[in-house]
Amino acid sequence: MLFLRVLGPIEVEVDGRLVDIGGPVPRRFLAALSTTLGSAVSDEALGELIWGADRPQQVGGTLRVVASRLRSAFGPAARDLLQRGVSGYRLEVPPEWSDSGRFAASVTEGIRALAAGEAARAERLLADGLALWRGEPWPELDHAPALPAERTRLAELRDVAVEELQAARLACGQTAAAVAALSEAVAQAPFRERRWELLALGLYRGGRQAQALAELRRVRELLVEELGVEPGPALRLLEQRMLEHDPGLLTTARPRPPADGAVRAVPQPVSRLLTSFVGRDRELRLLTELLTEQRMVGLVGPAGVGKTRLAVEYCATQEDTVDRWVVRLGDVRRGDAVAMAVASALGLIHHSGDPAAVVRRALAVRPGLDPRLRAVRSRHHLAAGGRRDRGPPMAAQCAGAQRRLRSPLVPGHGRCGGRLVGALPG
């Protein structure tokens, strides 16, 4: 069996034996193939990843020599895993034969275990996953311009694992250890609100209520001063529960749904930037007029012109803002994460299970719900559901729960990268 380590300097083991894969070129060759395990990489792409602008004149011939040497290093047991096809070279190994694949699987399973109340198992899985990291992924390809996205994905997953590991430790009663780790974690990534939430919770459970509230004030000041935004719903709700001395904060049990089994959205104020909003009175009036007649209004313009800000200001300045939500998808990179973003915007932050199902139930139990505006800052690949001419699955599911809701999540169209605002008349 071949095992590939890419979370740090690249290493290859064959049947438990560390393989000498040679100098910089074969290492870069192998690193390039490991970025897309099981998929072919063309000669042109390999040439760019391995040599950049200094590629040799005969790239194909050079790659054949490098591949032959690597097969010899792998030995008879694994040489056939490095394959050459019509589309290029590929390393035919499953994700679980790499540390990056095992890391992702451990984090996913650990988060599932934590949601199911299996805190000890979650702690073990998340700690095992993080232990696989030996450094930055693929340091051999630091010069490659096409790699940052994959590195960013793994780094984000690692940040999540760090946070949820401490959540598992808090659930196991390891308060002191979690607080110590979280104090370091917030210093390393001060804008990740989940870390502050867990730190404050740990301090509160450790009998340090004043310091817990002080940390919540500190993160609010940081967000307001540096980004001009208020803390998210999770931090606001935690502070409120602390001030009310909610006994549920002292227990490690998972939050329970309401006795009747219903899921209810928590009214969330629309967060506005603290900077002044001037010069858009005409657009606000026009938006108000259009939304009295149309179900949907599109805000279209170049990136950075202020489409999202206009939608937020409209939501925040209306008298009936209870049933208005702004779902921010600017940092969401996967379609399956849209439902979680919608659930968070509705304040459904203490419910486990399928986020889409939670949102549907929350919408279904709100009598007289007036979904006048759902403002969504989206990207084509998130909202289109595979096609630009039909609404995404999340919109269809919400519409099934509330008949008056009509496709709140729809893609922008046109070359200018527009964002659309979904709306309904009262």
N, C-alpha and C positions, 0 to 999 in steps of 0.2 A: 504494500500500500504506500502511496505517495502522500505526504502531508506538506502543505505549503504555508509558510509563515510570511505574512506581508505587513503585519502591524508592528513595524520596525524594519531594520535591515532584512532583506529577503533571505530566507533559509528554506532548504528543501530536505525533508527526511524521507528515506525509502526503507520501509520495514524497520523503522526506529533508528536508522543509521543516518547521520548528517552527511549530506553529499557536498563535495567540493564542486561548485558550479563555475568556478573560474573568475575572470576579471570583470571589469565594468560592462563590456558589451554583452556577454551572455547574461549577466545579472539584469541588465536593462531589458534584454529580450524576454527573459522569464517574467520580470515585473510587468512588462507591457501585456503579456498574455494573461497574467493573473488578474488584471483589472476587469476582464470579461470572461471568467471561467466558463468553458464549454462552448463559447462562441468564437467564431473565426475572426482574426485580425488581419487585414490586408497588408501586403508588402509595403504599400505606400504609408499606411498608418504606422506600421512598425518602424519604418525608416524615420519618420518624424519623431516618434517617441524615443528611439534609441540614439539617433545622431543629431536631430534637429536640422539646422542649416548646414551641418558638416557631413551630410550623408555621402557615402561613397558612390561612384558612378554606377557600379553594378550592385545595386541593393539586393536584388534577388539572389545572386550568386553568393554574396556575403552571408545572407540569412540562411542559406542552405548549409554553409559550413558551420555556422553557429549552432543551428538546430542539430546537426550531426554530432557535434561535440557534447551537447547537452544530453542527447539520447545515450551516448556512451557513458556519461557520468551517472545517469539514472540506473543503468544496468539492465539486464534482461527482464527483470520483474516489472519495470515501469517505463521502459523506452517507448513502448507503443502509445503511451498517453500523450506524447507530443506528436500531434498529427498535422499533416499538410493536406489541404483540400483545394477545391477550385477557388474558394473565397479567401484563402490565406491559411495561416497557421492557427492552431488552437490547442489549448491544454485541456484534454478531456477528463476533467475531474469534477465531482459534485461539490457543491458549496461546503458540505460538512468536512471535506478533506482540506480545508483551509482555516486558518485562525480567524479570518474575517467572517467567514460563513458561520463558524461555531459561535463567535461573539454575537452576531445578529440573532441567531437562534436562541442563545442563552438569555439575551435581553428580552426578546419577545415572550419566551416562556416564563421568565421571572416576573414580568409585568402581569401576565395572566394569573400567575400564582398569587401575586399580591392582591389583585382584584377579587380573587376567590377566597381571600382570607387566610391563605397559606403563607404567612409571613416568613417563617423559618426557611421554608423551601425557596421562597423568592429571594431571601438574603443569600442563600448558597448559590443559586443560579446567577444572580447579578454579580456577586463577588468573583465567581469563577470566570465569568465573561470578561470582566475588567482586568483580571490577572493575565489575560492573553496579550495585553498591550505591552510592547517593549519600546515604543517610540512612535514617531509619526509614520503613517502608512506610506509605502513606496518612496522612501527617500532617494532611491536610485533615479526616480523620474522627476526630480524637483524642477527641471527645466521645461517639462511638458506642459503646454498651455491647456490641453484638453482634460487634464486630470483633476483640477480643483473641485469640480462638482462631486465626484466620487469621494474624494477626501472629506468634503464638507458633510456628505451624508453620514459617513462613519463617525466624524467628530460630533455631529448632532446626536447620533445614537449613543455615543459614549457619554455625552453630557446628561442625557436622559437616564442612562444606567447609573451614573453617579448619584443623581437625585433620588431615583427610586430605591437604590440600595439603602440610603439613609431613611427613606420612608419605611422600608421593611424593618430596619433596626429599631425605629421608633415603635413600630407595631409589635416588635418582640420585647419591648421594654428596655432596650439598650440606649437609654436617653443620653447619658453622658458621652458615650462614644459617638453617637449621631450628632450631637451639638458640636463637639470638637471638629468633626469632619465637615460639617456644614459651615462653620465659621471660616474655614479655609476655602470652602467651595464658593461662598458668596464673594470672597475677595478675588478669586480667579475669574468669575463670570458675574459681575455685579448687576447685570440687567436681566438675569434669569430669575423671574419672580417666584418660581417653584422653590428655589433654594431658600429664599427669604421666608416663604410660607412655612417650610419645614423647620427652619431654624427657630422662628418665633414659637412654633408649636412645641418644639423640644424644650425651649427655655421655660415655657408656661408649665409643661408637665414636670419640669425639674424644680418647680416652686419659685421660679424667677419671673413673676408676672410683670413687674415694672420693666425689667430688661427686655422682655418679649415685646411689650408695647413700644418701647424705645426703638427696637429694631424695625418695627413696622413703620414708625414715624421716619426713621432714617432712610428706608427704601423709598418712601413717598417723596421725601425731599430730593433724593437722588434722581428719581424719574422725572419729577417736575423741573428740576434745574437743568438736567442734562438733555432730556428728550421732550419736555413740555407736555407730558401726559400724566394722568393719574394712574395709580395702581389698578390692576385688573380685579374682576369680581371675587376671585378666591382670596386675595389679600384683604379686600374691604370686608368680606363676610367674616373672615377670621378675626379681624380687629373688633368687629361688632360683637361676636360671640365671646371674646375675651372680656370686653367691657361689661357684658351681661353675666359674666361668670357662668357660662354654659358648662354644666357638669360633663357633657359629652366630650369636651376637649380633654378630659383627664383619662378617658378610657381608650384602649387600643382597639376596641371593636369597630367594625366597619359601620358606617352610617346606614340606617335602615330606611326603606322607603315609607311613605305614609301608610297608615293602617289600612286604608281602603285600596291600597295597591296602585293608586294614581301617581302620576309624575307631573309635578307642576313647575312651570317656569318661575324663576325668581325675578321680579322686576329689576332691571338694571338701568341706571342712568346712562345716557349716551355720553361717553367721554369726549370732551372737546379739548382742543389744544389751547394752551394759555395765551398764545400770541393773538394779536388782534386780527379780525377778519373784516377787511374793508374792500370796497370797490366791486362787490358782487350783489348789491341790492337788486339790481335789475334781474339778474339770474335767479335770485331767490323768489322774487315775485312771479317770474315766468314759470318756475318750477311749481310753485303753489297753484297757479292757474291750471297748468297742464295736469297736475295730479287730481284735480277735481273732476276731470273728464276722461283721463286715460288710466288704464291698468298698469301701464309700464312706460317709463320715460328713460331715454338713453342720454347719458352724459358722455360726450365724445370729445376727445382732444389729445394732443401729444402728451407723453409721459411728463409728469411734474407740473402740469398746468393748473391743477387744483380740483380735479373731478371728485376725488374722495372727500376732500375738505368741504366742498359744496354740499355733498350728500350728508355729511356729518352735521354741518351747520343747519341744514334744513330739518333734520331729525330733532336736533337739540332745541330749536327755537319754536317748535310747534307746541301748542297748549297741551294736547293729549299725547304725551311721550311714553306712556306706560307700555303700550304694545308696539313700540318701535325699537328695532334692534339694528345695530351695525355689525356685520360679520366681516372681519378683516382677514383676507386671504392672501395678502401680499407675501407672507413668508411660508405659506403652505405649498409644498412641492408635490404632494401626491393626492390623487383624486379621493382615495379612501380616507383622507384626513379632513375633508370638507365637513362631514357630519359632526366630527368632534369640535370643529371651530364654531359651527352653528349652535351646538349644545352649550358651549362655553359662553357664547353671546347671550343666550337665553337664561344664563345663570344656573344651568343644570350641571353643577360642578361636583356634586356628591352622589352621583348615581353611577352604578357600574352597568356593564352590559353593552349591547350594541348602541352606539350613540344615535344612529338614525332612528332606531326603535324608540329610544328615550324621547327624542324630539317629536316624533309622531304622537306619542302618548301625551306629551305636554300640551301640544296644540289641540288635541282632541278633547281635553277636559276643561278648556277655557270657554265658558259660555259667553256668547256675544263677542268673541275675539274679533277685534278690528285690525287685521293685518294690513294697515294702511301703507306701511313702507318697510321694505326689507332692503337695506342698502348693502350691496356686496361688492367689495373690491376684488375682482377675480382675474384669472388668466384663462386663455382659451383652453389649455389642456386640463384645467381643473373643472371648468363649468360646462364644457361642451358635451361631456359624456360620450366622446368618441365622434360626434358629428356636430357641426356648427348650426345645423338647421333644426335642432330639437333640444329641449331643456334637459338638464342633467337628472340622473336618477333621484338625487336628494330632493329636487323640486317636485318631482312626481309623487314621492312618498309623502311630503308635507301636504300636497294638494289632496291626497287621499284622506288625510286626517282632518283637514279644514277645507271644505268645499269652496270657500270664498278665496282661498289662496291660489294665485295663478303664477306659476313659474318664477319664484323669487330669485332663483340663481340662473342667470343666462349669460352666455358668452358675449364679449364685445365683438364687433365686426369692423372691418375696414382696415386700411393700412396704418392708421394713426394709433392703433392700440387702445381703442375706446374701452370704457368701463360702463356698464349699464346699471341702472337703478330700477328694481322691481317695485311696483306700487299698485295700490288699489284705491278706488274711490270709496268714501264712507258709505 
